């Protein structure tokens, strides 16, 4: 039984002067908010439940792919343990699903949603990203290779096909609260929907894609994903000739059909550089 729903998704609205979008990662010392030059643009959209239809959505067609394989690591409380135990098994999983020759995980985010008013800002209690986005642009994906791989290896790796793929799964319990919505790449207008957003850190600058609203977007989710289930999310592909999906806009969203008392979402997302021979 499908549980299609409607959610309010927050898109990006560019400044009227046409300047490059930016977000300063250092919060304003007075307001506590991030300084930015863009505004949120909320739209109510239909989001299709693809449970039972997962085979229709593959990395190279839709830009995302669901699977089922329980993780051996299950606590997800200590970053060092996650890196030592969960990273290696996740690399094996990514290679098995994609056919890649190698993968390098460069970071992760553990989400444990807080109730309104709760003030725990520890890294283990990051909150879902409630903005339609793509984690990497072409420039930032290439920069990731240079940043995370030995300098003598980077040039040859960049001559091969490579991708940035996120591995997302619930932890502890099913993700009924604040599920993950994914936009089918086949409904994305790459030239008009994607806007680079500079992420300004004290010591460096990163870049992601913000996504502007397009009524043609086809949004999908898999209701009540369990910890035994996962989804791979393509954020970049060096093949950009139109033959494969390049990326997947995605966002967390509040499902208005969530039953009262549902456990708050807990999930983990790994980000990996994925290389092919």
Phi and psi in degrees as GROMACS dihedral restraints (atoms count N, CA, C in turn):
[ dihedral_restraints ]
;  ai    aj    ak    al  type     phi  dphi    fc
    3     4     5     6     1   -85.2    20    10
    4     5     6     7     1   144.9    20    10
    6     7     8     9     1  -120.6    20    10
    7     8     9    10     1    65.5    20    10
    9    10    11    12     1   -61.0    20    10
   10    11    12    13     1   150.7    20    10
   12    13    14    15     1  -145.0    20    10
   13    14    15    16     1   179.4    20    10
   15    16    17    18     1  -126.1    20    10
   16    17    18    19     1   134.2    20    10
   18    19    20    21     1  -133.9    20    10
   19    20    21    22     1   154.3    20    10
   21    22    23    24     1   -91.8    20    10
   22    23    24    25     1   108.4    20    10
   24    25    26    27     1  -100.8    20    10
   25    26    27    28     1   138.0    20    10
   27    28    29    30     1   -98.3    20    10
   28    29    30    31     1   110.3    20    10
   30    31    32    33     1   -90.3    20    10
   31    32    33    34     1   177.1    20    10
   33    34    35    36     1   -98.2    20    10
   34    35    36    37     1   141.0    20    10
   36    37    38    39     1  -121.0    20    10
   37    38    39    40     1   118.2    20    10
   39    40    41    42     1   -71.1    20    10
   40    41    42    43     1   154.1    20    10
   42    43    44    45     1   -63.5    20    10
   43    44    45    46     1   147.5    20    10
   45    46    47    48     1   -64.9    20    10
   46    47    48    49     1   -20.8    20    10
   48    49    50    51     1   -82.7    20    10
   49    50    51    52     1    -0.8    20    10
   51    52    53    54     1    76.7    20    10
   52    53    54    55     1    10.6    20    10
   54    55    56    57     1   -72.0    20    10
   55    56    57    58     1   161.0    20    10
   57    58    59    60     1   -64.5    20    10
   58    59    60    61     1   135.6    20    10
   60    61    62    63     1   -72.1    20    10
   61    62    63    64     1   144.5    20    10
   63    64    65    66     1  -147.9    20    10
   64    65    66    67     1   154.5    20    10
   66    67    68    69     1  -131.0    20    10
   67    68    69    70     1   123.1    20    10
   69    70    71    72     1   -86.2    20    10
   70    71    72    73     1   116.9    20    10
   72    73    74    75     1   -66.9    20    10
   73    74    75    76     1   -23.8    20    10
   75    76    77    78     1   -76.8    20    10
   76    77    78    79     1   118.8    20    10
   78    79    80    81     1   -67.0    20    10
   79    80    81    82     1   149.7    20    10
   81    82    83    84     1   -60.6    20    10
   82    83    84    85     1   132.3    20    10
   84    85    86    87     1   -67.3    20    10
   85    86    87    88     1   -20.4    20    10
   87    88    89    90     1   -93.9    20    10
   88    89    90    91     1   -50.3    20    10
   90    91    92    93     1   -88.8    20    10
   91    92    93    94     1   -21.8    20    10
   93    94    95    96     1    77.6    20    10
   94    95    96    97     1     3.8    20    10
   96    97    98    99     1   -99.5    20    10
   97    98    99   100     1   155.7    20    10
   99   100   101   102     1   -73.8    20    10
  100   101   102   103     1   138.1    20    10
  102   103   104   105     1   -82.6    20    10
  103   104   105   106     1   128.9    20    10
  105   106   107   108     1  -152.1    20    10
  106   107   108   109     1   163.1    20    10
  108   109   110   111     1  -114.9    20    10
  109   110   111   112     1    19.0    20    10
  111   112   113   114     1  -125.3    20    10
  112   113   114   115     1   164.4    20    10
  114   115   116   117     1  -123.1    20    10
  115   116   117   118     1   159.2    20    10
  117   118   119   120     1   -80.4    20    10
  118   119   120   121     1   144.6    20    10
  120   121   122   123     1  -129.7    20    10
  121   122   123   124     1    87.0    20    10
  123   124   125   126     1   -75.9    20    10
  124   125   126   127     1   140.4    20    10
  126   127   128   129     1  -140.0    20    10
  127   128   129   130     1   138.4    20    10
  129   130   131   132     1   -82.2    20    10
  130   131   132   133     1   125.4    20    10
  132   133   134   135     1  -132.7    20    10
  133   134   135   136     1   154.2    20    10
  135   136   137   138     1   -81.3    20    10
  136   137   138   139     1   136.4    20    10
  138   139   140   141     1  -125.8    20    10
  139   140   141   142     1   117.9    20    10
  141   142   143   144     1   -86.4    20    10
  142   143   144   145     1   132.3    20    10
  144   145   146   147     1   -79.9    20    10
  145   146   147   148     1   120.3    20    10
  147   148   149   150     1  -100.3    20    10
  148   149   150   151     1     9.1    20    10
  150   151   152   153     1   -58.1    20    10
  151   152   153   154     1   128.2    20    10
  153   154   155   156     1    91.2    20    10
  154   155   156   157     1   -12.0    20    10
  156   157   158   159     1  -123.3    20    10
  157   158   159   160     1    21.3    20    10
  159   160   161   162     1   -59.1    20    10
  160   161   162   163     1   -30.0    20    10
  162   163   164   165     1   -64.7    20    10
  163   164   165   166     1   -14.8    20    10
  165   166   167   168     1   -78.4    20    10
  166   167   168   169     1    -8.6    20    10
  168   169   170   171     1  -125.0    20    10
  169   170   171   172     1   108.5    20    10
  171   172   173   174     1  -121.3    20    10
  172   173   174   175     1   158.5    20    10
  174   175   176   177     1   -55.6    20    10
  175   176   177   178     1   -41.1    20    10
  177   178   179   180     1   -87.3    20    10
  178   179   180   181     1    -4.6    20    10
  180   181   182   183     1  -112.2    20    10
  181   182   183   184     1   -56.9    20    10
  183   184   185   186     1   -90.3    20    10
  184   185   186   187     1   -24.5    20    10
  186   187   188   189     1    97.0    20    10
  187   188   189   190     1    -1.6    20    10
  189   190   191   192     1  -147.1    20    10
  190   191   192   193     1   161.1    20    10
  192   193   194   195     1  -153.9    20    10
  193   194   195   196     1   128.9    20    10
  195   196   197   198     1   -91.4    20    10
  196   197   198   199     1   154.4    20    10
  198   199   200   201     1  -155.4    20    10
  199   200   201   202     1   175.8    20    10
  201   202   203   204     1  -135.3    20    10
  202   203   204   205     1   116.0    20    10
  204   205   206   207     1  -166.1    20    10
  205   206   207   208     1   116.8    20    10
  207   208   209   210     1   -67.4    20    10
  208   209   210   211     1   145.3    20    10
  210   211   212   213     1   -83.3    20    10
  211   212   213   214     1   144.3    20    10
  213   214   215   216     1   -73.5    20    10
  214   215   216   217     1   -39.9    20    10
  216   217   218   219     1   -78.5    20    10
  217   218   219   220     1   131.5    20    10
  219   220   221   222     1  -130.7    20    10
  220   221   222   223     1    -8.4    20    10
  222   223   224   225     1   -83.4    20    10
  223   224   225   226     1   -45.7    20    10
  225   226   227   228     1    55.0    20    10
  226   227   228   229     1    38.3    20    10
  228   229   230   231     1  -109.0    20    10
  229   230   231   232     1   -25.2    20    10
  231   232   233   234     1  -119.3    20    10
  232   233   234   235     1   123.8    20    10
  234   235   236   237     1   -61.0    20    10
  235   236   237   238     1   -38.7    20    10
  237   238   239   240     1   -64.9    20    10
  238   239   240   241     1   -41.7    20    10
  240   241   242   243     1   -65.7    20    10
  241   242   243   244     1   -39.0    20    10
  243   244   245   246     1   -59.8    20    10
  244   245   246   247     1   -45.3    20    10
  246   247   248   249     1   -67.2    20    10
  247   248   249   250     1   -39.1    20    10
  249   250   251   252     1   -80.0    20    10
  250   251   252   253     1   -29.9    20    10
  252   253   254   255     1  -110.0    20    10
  253   254   255   256     1   -46.4    20    10
  255   256   257   258     1   -81.7    20    10
  256   257   258   259     1   -34.9    20    10
  258   259   260   261     1   -58.2    20    10
  259   260   261   262     1   -51.2    20    10
  261   262   263   264     1   -60.4    20    10
  262   263   264   265     1   -43.2    20    10
  264   265   266   267     1   -68.6    20    10
  265   266   267   268     1   -29.4    20    10
  267   268   269   270     1   -72.7    20    10
  268   269   270   271     1   -36.8    20    10
  270   271   272   273     1   -60.0    20    10
  271   272   273   274     1   -45.2    20    10
  273   274   275   276     1   -60.2    20    10
  274   275   276   277     1   -40.3    20    10
  276   277   278   279     1   -66.5    20    10
  277   278   279   280     1   -45.9    20    10
  279   280   281   282     1   -60.8    20    10
  280   281   282   283     1   -44.4    20    10
  282   283   284   285     1   -63.8    20    10
  283   284   285   286     1   -39.4    20    10
  285   286   287   288     1   -65.2    20    10
  286   287   288   289     1   -42.7    20    10
  288   289   290   291     1   -73.7    20    10
  289   290   291   292     1   -39.3    20    10
  291   292   293   294     1   -93.2    20    10
  292   293   294   295     1   -22.4    20    10
  294   295   296   297     1    79.8    20    10
  295   296   297   298     1    11.9    20    10
  297   298   299   300     1   -67.9    20    10
  298   299   300   301     1   157.1    20    10
  300   301   302   303     1   -87.4    20    10
  301   302   303   304     1   -26.9    20    10
  303   304   305   306     1  -157.5    20    10
  304   305   306   307     1   159.7    20    10
  306   307   308   309     1  -149.7    20    10
  307   308   309   310     1   144.2    20    10
  309   310   311   312     1  -128.4    20    10
  310   311   312   313     1   116.3    20    10
  312   313   314   315     1   -83.5    20    10
  313   314   315   316     1   127.9    20    10
  315   316   317   318     1  -110.1    20    10
  316   317   318   319     1   -14.0    20    10
  318   319   320   321     1  -170.5    20    10
  319   320   321   322     1   176.6    20    10
  321   322   323   324     1  -152.0    20    10
  322   323   324   325     1   159.3    20    10
  324   325   326   327     1  -129.7    20    10
  325   326   327   328     1   129.4    20    10
  327   328   329   330     1  -105.0    20    10
  328   329   330   331     1   122.7    20    10
  330   331   332   333     1  -106.5    20    10
  331   332   333   334     1   124.7    20    10
  333   334   335   336     1  -133.2    20    10
  334   335   336   337     1   101.2    20    10
  336   337   338   339     1   -64.9    20    10
  337   338   339   340     1   137.4    20    10
  339   340   341   342     1   -93.5    20    10
  340   341   342   343     1   155.6    20    10
  342   343   344   345     1   -77.2    20    10
  343   344   345   346     1   154.4    20    10
  345   346   347   348     1   -54.6    20    10
  346   347   348   349     1   131.9    20    10
  348   349   350   351     1    93.1    20    10
  349   350   351   352     1   -16.2    20    10
  351   352   353   354     1   -74.7    20    10
  352   353   354   355     1   136.2    20    10
  354   355   356   357     1  -113.5    20    10
  355   356   357   358     1    18.9    20    10
  357   358   359   360     1   -76.7    20    10
  358   359   360   361     1   108.6    20    10
  360   361   362   363     1  -105.8    20    10
  361   362   363   364     1    24.0    20    10
  363   364   365   366     1   -65.4    20    10
  364   365   366   367     1   155.1    20    10
  366   367   368   369     1   -56.6    20    10
  367   368   369   370     1   -26.5    20    10
  369   370   371   372     1   -78.7    20    10
  370   371   372   373     1    -5.2    20    10
  372   373   374   375     1  -124.9    20    10
  373   374   375   376     1    41.3    20    10
  375   376   377   378     1   -63.4    20    10
  376   377   378   379     1   155.9    20    10
  378   379   380   381     1  -104.8    20    10
  379   380   381   382     1   156.3    20    10
  381   382   383   384     1   -59.3    20    10
  382   383   384   385     1   143.9    20    10
  384   385   386   387     1   -79.7    20    10
  385   386   387   388     1   116.8    20    10
  387   388   389   390     1  -103.7    20    10
  388   389   390   391     1    42.8    20    10
  390   391   392   393     1  -135.3    20    10
  391   392   393   394     1   139.6    20    10
  393   394   395   396     1   -72.7    20    10
  394   395   396   397     1   119.1    20    10
  396   397   398   399     1  -152.5    20    10
  397   398   399   400     1   169.0    20    10
  399   400   401   402     1  -128.6    20    10
  400   401   402   403     1   133.4    20    10
  402   403   404   405     1   -66.4    20    10
  403   404   405   406     1   -25.2    20    10
  405   406   407   408     1  -135.2    20    10
  406   407   408   409     1   149.0    20    10
  408   409   410   411     1  -103.5    20    10
  409   410   411   412     1   175.7    20    10
  411   412   413   414     1   -59.2    20    10
  412   413   414   415     1   -45.0    20    10
  414   415   416   417     1   -62.6    20    10
  415   416   417   418     1   -43.6    20    10
  417   418   419   420     1   -74.1    20    10
  418   419   420   421     1   -29.6    20    10
  420   421   422   423     1   -66.0    20    10
  421   422   423   424     1   -44.5    20    10
  423   424   425   426     1   -63.0    20    10
  424   425   426   427     1   -40.9    20    10
  426   427   428   429     1   -62.6    20    10
  427   428   429   430     1   -34.0    20    10
  429   430   431   432     1   -62.3    20    10
  430   431   432   433     1   -40.6    20    10
  432   433   434   435     1   -60.9    20    10
  433   434   435   436     1   -46.2    20    10
  435   436   437   438     1   -65.7    20    10
  436   437   438   439     1   -32.5    20    10
  438   439   440   441     1   -78.0    20    10
  439   440   441   442     1   -34.5    20    10
  441   442   443   444     1  -108.3    20    10
  442   443   444   445     1    -8.5    20    10
  444   445   446   447     1  -114.1    20    10
  445   446   447   448     1   152.7    20    10
  447   448   449   450     1   -57.3    20    10
  448   449   450   451     1   141.8    20    10
  450   451   452   453     1   -59.7    20    10
  451   452   453   454     1   -27.7    20    10
  453   454   455   456     1   -76.6    20    10
  454   455   456   457     1   -17.0    20    10
  456   457   458   459     1   -96.5    20    10
  457   458   459   460     1   -28.1    20    10
  459   460   461   462     1   -56.4    20    10
  460   461   462   463     1   -46.6    20    10
  462   463   464   465     1   -58.5    20    10
  463   464   465   466     1   -42.6    20    10
  465   466   467   468     1   -71.1    20    10
  466   467   468   469     1   -35.6    20    10
  468   469   470   471     1   -64.8    20    10
  469   470   471   472     1   -35.7    20    10
  471   472   473   474     1   -73.5    20    10
  472   473   474   475     1   -12.4    20    10
  474   475   476   477     1   -86.0    20    10
  475   476   477   478     1   -10.9    20    10
  477   478   479   480     1   -99.7    20    10
  478   479   480   481     1   168.8    20    10
  480   481   482   483     1   -66.9    20    10
  481   482   483   484     1   131.3    20    10
  483   484   485   486     1  -142.4    20    10
  484   485   486   487     1   158.5    20    10
  486   487   488   489     1  -137.3    20    10
  487   488   489   490     1   161.7    20    10
  489   490   491   492     1  -112.4    20    10
  490   491   492   493     1   119.7    20    10
  492   493   494   495     1  -126.6    20    10
  493   494   495   496     1   132.3    20    10
  495   496   497   498     1   -97.7    20    10
  496   497   498   499     1   140.8    20    10
  498   499   500   501     1  -110.6    20    10
  499   500   501   502     1   116.1    20    10
  501   502   503   504     1  -117.8    20    10
  502   503   504   505     1   135.7    20    10
  504   505   506   507     1  -152.0    20    10
  505   506   507   508     1   150.9    20    10
  507   508   509   510     1   -69.5    20    10
  508   509   510   511     1   156.5    20    10
  510   511   512   513     1  -128.7    20    10
  511   512   513   514     1   151.6    20    10
  513   514   515   516     1    75.9    20    10
  514   515   516   517     1   -47.9    20    10
  516   517   518   519     1  -158.8    20    10
  517   518   519   520     1   171.3    20    10
  519   520   521   522     1   -62.6    20    10
  520   521   522   523     1   144.5    20    10
  522   523   524   525     1   -90.3    20    10
  523   524   525   526     1    74.8    20    10
  525   526   527   528     1   -85.1    20    10
  526   527   528   529     1   -42.1    20    10
  528   529   530   531     1   -74.3    20    10
  529   530   531   532     1   131.5    20    10
  531   532   533   534     1    46.8    20    10
  532   533   534   535     1    64.4    20    10
  534   535   536   537     1   -71.3    20    10
  535   536   537   538     1   176.2    20    10
  537   538   539   540     1   -99.1    20    10
  538   539   540   541     1   127.2    20    10
  540   541   542   543     1  -104.7    20    10
  541   542   543   544     1   139.2    20    10
  543   544   545   546     1  -127.0    20    10
  544   545   546   547     1   136.1    20    10
  546   547   548   549     1   -99.0    20    10
  547   548   549   550     1   123.4    20    10
  549   550   551   552     1   -60.6    20    10
  550   551   552   553     1   123.2    20    10
  552   553   554   555     1   -56.7    20    10
  553   554   555   556     1   -29.9    20    10
  555   556   557   558     1   -66.3    20    10
  556   557   558   559     1   -10.8    20    10
  558   559   560   561     1  -106.4    20    10
  559   560   561   562     1     5.8    20    10
  561   562   563   564     1   -98.0    20    10
  562   563   564   565     1   132.3    20    10
  564   565   566   567     1   -94.2    20    10
  565   566   567   568     1    98.2    20    10
  567   568   569   570     1   -58.7    20    10
  568   569   570   571     1   -39.5    20    10
  570   571   572   573     1   -70.6    20    10
  571   572   573   574     1   -32.4    20    10
  573   574   575   576     1  -109.9    20    10
  574   575   576   577     1   -20.3    20    10
  576   577   578   579     1   -91.4    20    10
  577   578   579   580     1   -21.1    20    10
  579   580   581   582     1  -105.8    20    10
  580   581   582   583     1   130.8    20    10
  582   583   584   585     1  -128.6    20    10
  583   584   585   586     1   124.3    20    10
  585   586   587   588     1   -63.4    20    10
  586   587   588   589     1   138.5    20    10
  588   589   590   591     1  -124.8    20    10
  589   590   591   592     1   118.8    20    10
  591   592   593   594     1   -74.8    20    10
  592   593   594   595     1   132.0    20    10
  594   595   596   597     1  -104.4    20    10
  595   596   597   598     1   111.3    20    10
  597   598   599   600     1   -98.4    20    10
  598   599   600   601     1   111.3    20    10
  600   601   602   603     1  -100.0    20    10
  601   602   603   604     1   165.1    20    10
  603   604   605   606     1   -58.9    20    10
  604   605   606   607     1   -32.7    20    10
  606   607   608   609     1  -116.1    20    10
  607   608   609   610     1    -1.2    20    10
  609   610   611   612     1  -165.7    20    10
  610   611   612   613     1   176.6    20    10
  612   613   614   615     1  -131.0    20    10
  613   614   615   616     1   130.7    20    10
  615   616   617   618     1  -109.2    20    10
  616   617   618   619     1  -177.7    20    10
  618   619   620   621     1  -153.8    20    10
  619   620   621   622     1   134.1    20    10
  621   622   623   624     1  -126.2    20    10
  622   623   624   625     1   174.9    20    10
  624   625   626   627     1  -101.2    20    10
  625   626   627   628     1   125.8    20    10
  627   628   629   630     1   -84.5    20    10
  628   629   630   631     1   158.7    20    10
  630   631   632   633     1  -123.5    20    10
  631   632   633   634     1   129.7    20    10
  633   634   635   636     1   -92.9    20    10
  634   635   636   637     1   155.2    20    10
  636   637   638   639     1   -66.5    20    10
  637   638   639   640     1   138.5    20    10
  639   640   641   642     1  -140.8    20    10
  640   641   642   643     1   118.8    20    10
  642   643   644   645     1   -63.9    20    10
  643   644   645   646     1   -12.2    20    10
  645   646   647   648     1   -83.4    20    10
  646   647   648   649     1    -8.9    20    10
  648   649   650   651     1   -58.4    20    10
  649   650   651   652     1   136.0    20    10
  651   652   653   654     1  -108.9    20    10
  652   653   654   655     1   110.0    20    10
  654   655   656   657     1   -99.0    20    10
  655   656   657   658     1   139.6    20    10
  657   658   659   660     1  -131.7    20    10
  658   659   660   661     1   154.5    20    10
  660   661   662   663     1  -153.3    20    10
  661   662   663   664     1   165.2    20    10
  663   664   665   666     1  -117.9    20    10
  664   665   666   667     1   109.0    20    10
  666   667   668   669     1   -63.8    20    10
  667   668   669   670     1   138.3    20    10
  669   670   671   672     1    55.6    20    10
  670   671   672   673     1    44.7    20    10
  672   673   674   675     1   -57.6    20    10
  673   674   675   676     1   138.9    20    10
  675   676   677   678     1  -101.7    20    10
  676   677   678   679     1   166.8    20    10
  678   679   680   681     1   -60.9    20    10
  679   680   681   682     1   -18.4    20    10
  681   682   683   684     1   -82.0    20    10
  682   683   684   685     1    -6.7    20    10
  684   685   686   687     1  -110.0    20    10
  685   686   687   688     1   154.8    20    10
  687   688   689   690     1  -145.7    20    10
  688   689   690   691     1   166.0    20    10
  690   691   692   693     1  -136.8    20    10
  691   692   693   694     1   136.0    20    10
  693   694   695   696     1   -94.6    20    10
  694   695   696   697     1   131.6    20    10
  696   697   698   699     1  -119.5    20    10
  697   698   699   700     1   116.1    20    10
  699   700   701   702     1   -80.7    20    10
  700   701   702   703     1   124.6    20    10
  702   703   704   705     1  -107.4    20    10
  703   704   705   706     1   -14.4    20    10
  705   706   707   708     1  -164.7    20    10
  706   707   708   709     1   146.0    20    10
  708   709   710   711     1  -142.2    20    10
  709   710   711   712     1   131.7    20    10
  711   712   713   714     1   -72.1    20    10
  712   713   714   715     1   -16.6    20    10
  714   715   716   717     1   -80.2    20    10
  715   716   717   718     1   113.9    20    10
  717   718   719   720     1  -131.8    20    10
  718   719   720   721     1    36.4    20    10
  720   721   722   723     1   -97.5    20    10
  721   722   723   724     1     8.8    20    10
  723   724   725   726     1    90.8    20    10
  724   725   726   727     1    -2.5    20    10
  726   727   728   729     1   -83.2    20    10
  727   728   729   730     1   -19.8    20    10
  729   730   731   732     1  -138.6    20    10
  730   731   732   733     1   160.2    20    10
  732   733   734   735     1   -63.9    20    10
  733   734   735   736     1   136.3    20    10
  735   736   737   738     1   -91.2    20    10
  736   737   738   739     1   -30.9    20    10
  738   739   740   741     1  -167.8    20    10
  739   740   741   742     1   175.0    20    10
  741   742   743   744     1  -139.6    20    10
  742   743   744   745     1   108.8    20    10
  744   745   746   747     1   -60.9    20    10
  745   746   747   748     1   142.1    20    10
  747   748   749   750     1  -154.0    20    10
  748   749   750   751     1   165.2    20    10
  750   751   752   753     1  -168.3    20    10
  751   752   753   754     1   151.5    20    10
  753   754   755   756     1   -77.9    20    10
  754   755   756   757     1   152.8    20    10
  756   757   758   759     1  -148.7    20    10
  757   758   759   760     1   155.5    20    10
  759   760   761   762     1   -89.3    20    10
  760   761   762   763     1   114.3    20    10
  762   763   764   765     1   -81.7    20    10
  763   764   765   766     1   117.0    20    10
  765   766   767   768     1   -65.5    20    10
  766   767   768   769     1   -13.9    20    10
  768   769   770   771     1   -91.9    20    10
  769   770   771   772     1     7.4    20    10
  771   772   773   774     1   -65.8    20    10
  772   773   774   775     1   124.2    20    10
  774   775   776   777     1   -63.0    20    10
  775   776   777   778     1   146.3    20    10
  777   778   779   780     1   -61.8    20    10
  778   779   780   781     1   138.4    20    10
  780   781   782   783     1    86.9    20    10
  781   782   783   784     1     2.2    20    10
  783   784   785   786     1   -61.9    20    10
  784   785   786   787     1   134.7    20    10
  786   787   788   789     1   -57.3    20    10
  787   788   789   790     1   141.0    20    10
  789   790   791   792     1   -67.1    20    10
  790   791   792   793     1   147.5    20    10
  792   793   794   795     1   -61.3    20    10
  793   794   795   796     1   137.2    20    10
  795   796   797   798     1  -131.7    20    10
  796   797   798   799     1   129.2    20    10
  798   799   800   801     1  -154.7    20    10
  799   800   801   802     1   164.6    20    10
  801   802   803   804     1  -133.2    20    10
  802   803   804   805     1   140.8    20    10
  804   805   806   807     1  -129.9    20    10
  805   806   807   808     1   121.1    20    10
  807   808   809   810     1  -100.3    20    10
  808   809   810   811     1   149.2    20    10
  810   811   812   813     1  -121.4    20    10
  811   812   813   814     1   128.5    20    10
  813   814   815   816     1  -132.9    20    10
  814   815   816   817     1   142.4    20    10
  816   817   818   819     1   -85.7    20    10
  817   818   819   820     1   127.7    20    10
  819   820   821   822     1  -123.9    20    10
  820   821   822   823     1   126.4    20    10
  822   823   824   825     1  -120.3    20    10
  823   824   825   826     1   149.7    20    10
  825   826   827   828     1  -125.1    20    10
  826   827   828   829     1   142.9    20    10
